[in-house]
Amino acid sequence: MQAAASISIKVEHLTRTFATKDGTINANNDLNFEVRRGEIFGLLGPNGAGKTTLISQLLGLLAPTSGKICVEGIDVVRHQDHVKQISGFLPQTGLPMRFVEVERALHFTGRLRGQPEAEARAQAKQLIDELGLAEHAQHYVNKLSGGMLRLTNFAMALMGNPRLLILDEPTNELDPHKRRIVWDMIAKLNREQGVTCILVTHNVLEAEQVIQRVAVMKGGRLVALGTPGALKQRSGGKVRLEFQFKDGESFKPGAMDRLLALGTMDEPRPGQYRLFLPTKQVAAATELVVNQIGLGKLDDFRLAPPSLEDVYLGLDELNAQPELEQPVELQASLQKEF
């Protein structure tokens, strides 16, 4: 257990139950975890895993049925305004202030969060420059493209220099260049200002570059909790061999069976295959691809170490292992308020 002074968020036995026509469901089911101060904490899981409910509770917008949440040592249930004063929040849906210009939306957000006039204007201009919004600064927010709207909402979440950032799918609708800018900004704020960040995303491959620790949710429960490296090790640490056939090419007779004898394989797209292998089988699998299939029949061939995305995509298998059932240390109101 970490010392209290180093903990930004502490969640204890958190449960939220909703009534349905068929009875009740637990959107969150006895969650227990801590987020360290100055940490980028990833929250992963499929749709319906309970991530949105958890975020609403962390922000003081939804009371738990039972359990406790403390943010910076303050009970969120008893002092709901506390977390809003120190947090920047980016929901999946758009924020208010859609009918003003981009620069004014940022400026107003800073003022509403208590920034002096000069400071709010200065930070708004700085974020516009750093996020590449200069040519859109005087455009009305509701006239922006989806990507520019997302980037503007991200900038609004940063106004007021919050100590805690909660970002829900921050790179949705952004092109690769803009996504890189967002990830770099998150890493910079964490590195230079010690900002604590809760990052909810399905873009696991990119997020892995900034996430320091991650929780995986399924069915309202935490099924895994730890550093990306620890989770990859617990998932088996398998190497991924990928190859793509040229148009009209395919396996020679018996070649697929030989590969399947070495690991597990899937076909994400027609002609593209991914083989997941224990390290000791890599040499044999590579020899089969080179000599039995032939590099001349392939458009692409690569070996990759295990990634956090492999853990995420293997969530069903992960959840089926009894030792990972419990977390281990290797183990419209939103828009109105923010």
C-alpha positions in Angstrom: 0.0 0.0 0.0 1.3 3.4 -0.9 1.8 6.2 1.6 -1.3 8.5 1.8 0.6 11.5 0.6 1.5 9.8 -2.7 -2.1 8.8 -3.5 -4.3 10.9 -5.7 -7.4 8.6 -5.9 -8.4 5.8 -3.6 -11.4 3.6 -4.4 -12.6 1.2 -1.7 -15.3 -1.5 -2.2 -17.1 0.7 -4.8 -20.4 -0.7 -6.1 -23.1 0.9 -8.1 -26.4 -0.9 -8.7 -29.0 0.0 -11.2 -32.6 -1.2 -11.3 -33.9 -2.7 -14.5 -37.2 -4.3 -15.6 -35.6 -7.7 -15.0 -34.2 -6.8 -11.6 -30.9 -5.1 -10.7 -27.4 -5.0 -12.3 -24.1 -4.0 -10.8 -22.5 -1.5 -13.2 -19.5 -1.5 -10.8 -18.9 -4.5 -8.5 -16.7 -4.1 -5.4 -13.9 -2.1 -7.1 -10.7 -1.5 -5.1 -7.7 0.4 -6.5 -5.5 3.4 -6.1 -4.1 6.0 -8.5 -0.8 7.5 -7.5 -0.2 11.2 -7.6 1.4 12.2 -10.9 0.5 8.9 -12.6 -1.0 8.3 -16.1 -3.5 5.5 -15.3 -5.2 3.7 -18.1 -8.7 2.3 -17.8 -9.4 -0.3 -20.5 -12.3 -2.6 -21.2 -15.1 -3.4 -23.7 -18.3 -1.4 -24.0 -20.5 -2.1 -21.0 -17.6 -2.9 -18.7 -18.6 -0.1 -16.3 -15.9 2.5 -17.2 -18.4 5.4 -17.8 -20.2 4.7 -14.5 -16.8 4.7 -12.7 -15.8 8.0 -14.2 -19.1 9.6 -13.2 -18.5 8.4 -9.6 -14.9 9.7 -9.6 -16.2 13.1 -10.7 -18.9 13.2 -8.0 -21.7 13.1 -10.5 -23.1 9.7 -9.5 -23.3 8.5 -6.0 -22.2 4.9 -5.3 -24.6 2.4 -3.9 -21.8 1.4 -1.5 -18.1 2.0 -1.0 -15.9 5.0 -0.8 -13.9 7.3 -3.2 -11.3 9.8 -2.0 -9.6 12.3 -4.3 -6.6 14.1 -2.9 -7.7 12.9 0.6 -11.2 14.3 0.3 -14.3 12.1 0.4 -16.0 12.7 -3.0 -19.5 11.6 -1.8 -19.5 14.2 1.0 -17.7 16.9 -0.9 -18.8 16.6 -4.5 -17.5 20.0 -5.6 -14.0 19.3 -4.5 -13.1 17.1 -7.4 -14.7 19.4 -9.9 -12.5 22.3 -8.7 -9.2 20.4 -9.3 -10.2 18.4 -12.4 -10.3 18.8 -16.2 -12.7 16.4 -17.9 -13.0 15.4 -21.5 -16.1 13.3 -22.1 -16.7 11.3 -25.3 -19.5 13.7 -26.3 -19.0 17.4 -26.9 -18.8 20.0 -24.2 -20.9 23.2 -23.9 -19.9 26.6 -25.4 -20.6 25.4 -29.0 -21.9 28.8 -30.1 -18.8 30.9 -29.4 -15.4 31.1 -31.1 -12.7 28.6 -30.2 -10.5 31.1 -28.5 -13.4 32.5 -26.5 -14.5 29.1 -25.5 -11.1 28.4 -24.0 -10.9 31.8 -22.4 -14.4 31.5 -20.8 -13.5 28.0 -19.5 -10.5 29.3 -17.8 -12.4 32.1 -16.2 -15.1 29.8 -15.0 -12.4 27.7 -13.3 -11.1 30.7 -11.4 -8.3 31.9 -13.6 -7.5 35.7 -13.6 -8.3 37.4 -16.9 -4.7 37.7 -18.1 -3.8 34.2 -17.2 -6.9 32.7 -18.9 -6.2 34.6 -22.1 -2.5 33.6 -22.0 -3.2 29.9 -21.5 -5.9 29.9 -24.2 -3.4 31.4 -26.8 -0.7 29.0 -25.7 -2.9 25.9 -26.1 -4.2 27.2 -29.5 -0.6 27.4 -30.7 0.6 24.1 -29.2 -2.4 22.1 -30.5 -2.4 23.5 -33.9 -5.7 25.4 -33.6 -4.5 28.8 -34.8 -6.3 28.8 -38.1 -9.6 27.9 -36.3 -9.2 30.2 -33.3 -11.9 32.6 -34.5 -14.2 29.9 -35.9 -17.4 29.0 -34.0 -17.1 25.7 -32.2 -20.3 24.3 -33.7 -18.9 24.8 -37.2 -15.7 22.8 -36.6 -15.0 19.3 -38.1 -15.2 16.4 -35.8 -11.5 16.3 -35.3 -11.1 20.0 -34.6 -14.0 19.9 -32.2 -12.3 17.0 -30.3 -9.1 18.9 -30.2 -10.9 22.1 -28.9 -12.7 20.1 -26.2 -9.3 18.6 -25.2 -7.9 22.1 -24.9 -10.9 23.2 -22.8 -10.2 20.3 -20.4 -6.6 21.7 -19.9 -7.7 25.2 -19.1 -7.1 26.3 -15.5 -4.1 23.9 -15.1 -6.1 21.1 -13.4 -4.3 18.7 -11.0 -6.3 15.8 -12.3 -7.2 15.1 -15.9 -9.9 12.5 -16.8 -9.9 11.9 -20.5 -12.5 9.6 -22.2 -11.3 8.6 -25.7 -9.2 11.8 -26.2 -8.1 10.9 -29.8 -11.4 10.0 -31.3 -11.8 11.4 -34.8 -8.2 12.8 -34.9 -5.8 12.1 -37.7 -2.5 10.4 -36.9 -0.6 13.8 -36.6 -3.2 15.3 -34.2 -3.3 12.1 -32.2 0.5 12.3 -31.7 0.1 15.9 -30.5 -2.4 14.9 -27.9 -0.3 12.0 -26.6 2.7 14.2 -26.4 0.8 16.9 -24.6 -0.5 14.4 -22.0 3.1 13.1 -21.5 4.4 16.6 -21.2 1.9 17.7 -18.6 2.6 14.6 -16.6 6.4 15.0 -16.8 6.7 18.8 -16.2 3.7 19.5 -14.0 3.1 16.1 -12.3 -0.5 16.1 -13.5 -2.4 12.9 -12.6 -4.3 11.5 -15.6 -7.1 8.9 -15.9 -7.1 7.8 -19.5 -10.0 5.8 -21.0 -9.4 4.6 -24.5 -9.8 1.8 -27.0 -6.7 3.0 -28.9 -4.5 0.7 -26.9 -1.4 0.6 -29.1 -1.0 4.4 -29.0 -2.0 4.8 -25.4 0.6 2.2 -24.3 3.3 4.9 -25.1 2.1 7.1 -22.2 0.3 4.8 -19.8 2.3 4.0 -16.6 -0.2 1.6 -15.0 -3.5 0.1 -16.2 -6.7 -1.4 -15.0 -8.7 -3.8 -17.2 -12.5 -3.9 -16.5 -15.0 -6.4 -17.6 -18.6 -6.9 -16.3 -18.2 -4.1 -13.7 -15.2 -5.8 -12.1 -11.4 -5.3 -12.3 -9.9 -8.3 -13.9 -6.3 -7.1 -14.0 -4.3 -4.2 -12.5 -0.7 -3.4 -12.9 2.0 -1.9 -15.2 1.8 -2.7 -18.9 4.9 -4.8 -18.6 3.5 -6.8 -15.7 0.2 -7.5 -17.5 2.0 -8.6 -20.6 4.1 -11.0 -18.6 1.1 -12.4 -16.8 -0.7 -12.9 -20.1 2.0 -15.3 -21.2 4.5 -12.9 -22.9 3.9 -14.4 -26.3 5.6 -13.1 -29.4 3.3 -12.1 -32.3 4.3 -13.1 -35.8 2.3 -11.4 -38.5 2.2 -11.9 -42.3 0.1 -10.7 -45.2 -0.3 -12.7 -48.4 -0.1 -11.0 -51.8 -3.3 -11.0 -53.8 -4.0 -14.5 -55.1 -1.5 -16.2 -52.8 -2.3 -18.6 -50.0 -0.8 -21.4 -47.8 0.8 -24.4 -49.4 -0.8 -27.7 -48.3 0.0 -28.5 -44.7 1.8 -25.2 -44.0 -1.1 -23.8 -41.9 -1.3 -27.0 -39.8 2.4 -26.8 -39.1 2.1 -23.2 -37.9 -1.0 -24.1 -35.7 1.1 -26.8 -34.0 3.4 -24.0 -32.7 0.9 -21.4 -31.5 -2.5 -19.9 -31.9 -3.5 -18.0 -35.0 -6.2 -15.6 -36.2 -7.1 -13.9 -39.4 -8.0 -10.2 -38.8 -8.6 -9.6 -42.5 -8.6 -11.9 -45.5 -5.0 -13.0 -46.3 -3.6 -11.4 -43.1 -2.6 -13.7 -40.2 -1.3 -13.3 -36.7 0.4 -16.2 -34.9 0.9 -15.9 -31.1 3.9 -18.0 -30.0 6.0 -18.9 -27.0 9.5 -17.4 -27.3 11.0 -20.9 -27.8 8.9 -21.5 -30.9 9.8 -18.3 -32.7 12.8 -19.8 -34.6 10.7 -22.8 -35.9 7.8 -20.5 -36.9 10.1 -18.1 -38.8 11.7 -21.1 -40.6 8.3 -22.3 -41.7 7.2 -18.9 -43.0 10.5 -18.4 -44.9 10.8 -21.9 -46.3 7.3 -23.4 -46.4 5.3 -20.3 -47.4 8.1 -18.3 -49.0 8.7 -14.6 -48.6 8.0 -14.0 -52.3 4.3 -14.8 -51.6 4.0 -12.2 -48.9 3.4 -8.4 -48.9 4.5 -8.1 -45.3 6.2 -10.2 -42.6 7.1 -9.1 -39.1 7.8 -10.2 -35.5 6.6 -8.1 -32.6 7.0 -8.4 -28.8 3.8 -8.8 -26.8 1.8 -5.5 -26.6 -0.8 -4.2 -24.2 -3.3 -4.5 -27.1 -2.6 -8.3 -27.1 -3.6 -8.4 -23.4 -6.7 -6.3 -24.2 -7.7 -8.5 -27.1 -7.2 -11.6 -25.0 -9.5 -10.3 -22.3 -11.8 -13.3 -22.4 -8.8 -15.7 -21.9 -7.5 -13.4 -19.2 -10.8 -13.4 -17.4 -11.0 -17.2 -17.5 -7.9 -17.7 -15.4 -8.9 -18.1 -11.8 -5.7 -16.4 -10.5 -6.7 -13.2 -12.4 -10.4 -13.0 -11.3 -9.5 -10.6 -8.5 -7.3 -7.6 -9.2 -3.7 -8.1 -8.3 -0.9 -5.6 -8.2 0.5 -7.5 -11.0 -2.8 -8.2 -10.6 -26.1 14.7 -19.8 -24.9 15.7 -16.3 -21.3 15.3 -17.4 -21.7 18.1 -20.0 -23.4 20.4 -17.5 -20.8 20.1 -14.8 -17.7 20.2 -17.1 
